[in-house]
Amino acid sequence: MKSSSMTTHMGNITIDKEVIAQYAGNVAMECFGIVGMGVSVKGGLVKLLKRDSVTKGIGVYINNNKLTMDFHVIVAYGVSILAVSDNLISNVKYKVEEFTGIEVEKINIFIEGVRVID
């Protein structure tokens, strides 16, 4: 399933998963302690994605009209990973549910790396 559909009194609304991923990525980038999205490349290295390609670090899955999202993030050195993760989950869950009207069932966070920020 590439998109999510819902029926209202006015008709059908279809939201593409790429749109959800782009919005969720922008929300995640606003969270304290998140340096960026990352994807693993050959040899165990992690590539920091540019702001315009954050959707490559996010997986969006729709099952029974509920969202599950996977975030592959790079965090700032010296911050609490638990605090950053809790902040990311609460912000993304609230804002994505508000934006789409679809319940977020689960958010999985994969820490791909740590980076010192200037």
C-alpha positions, 0 to 999 in steps of 0.5 A, spaced: 500 500 500 503 506 497 498 511 500 492 511 506 485 513 504 480 515 508 472 517 507 469 523 509 462 526 508 465 530 502 469 524 499 475 520 499 482 523 502 488 519 499 495 521 503 501 518 499 506 515 504 512 520 501 508 526 504 507 523 511 515 521 511 517 528 508 512 532 514 515 527 519 522 528 517 521 536 518 518 535 524 524 530 527 529 535 524 526 541 529 527 536 535 533 538 540 539 533 539 537 531 532 543 532 527 540 529 521 537 523 518 542 517 516 542 511 512 547 505 513 552 504 507 557 499 505 562 497 510 558 500 516 559 507 515 553 512 515 551 517 510 548 524 513 542 525 509 541 533 506 535 536 508 531 535 502 532 527 502 530 526 509 525 521 507 530 516 505 532 515 513 524 514 514 520 508 513 512 509 513 508 503 514 500 503 514 496 497 517 489 497 518 489 505 518 494 506 523 501 508 522 508 505 524 514 509 522 522 508 522 527 513 523 534 512 522 537 518 526 544 521 527 544 525 534 548 530 537 554 528 541 553 529 549 546 529 549 541 524 552 539 519 547 533 517 551 531 524 552 532 525 545 528 519 543 522 521 548 522 528 545 522 525 538 516 520 539 512 525 542 513 531 537 512 526 531 506 523 534 502 529 536 504 533 529 503 527 524 496 525 527 494 532 527 497 533 520 494 527 517 488 525 522 491 518 522 493 514 528 500 513 529 501 506 532 508 505 533 515 509 532 521 506 532 528 509 532 534 507 530 540 511 532 545 510 526 551 515 529 553 520 533 556 527 531 559 533 534 556 539 532 559 546 532 
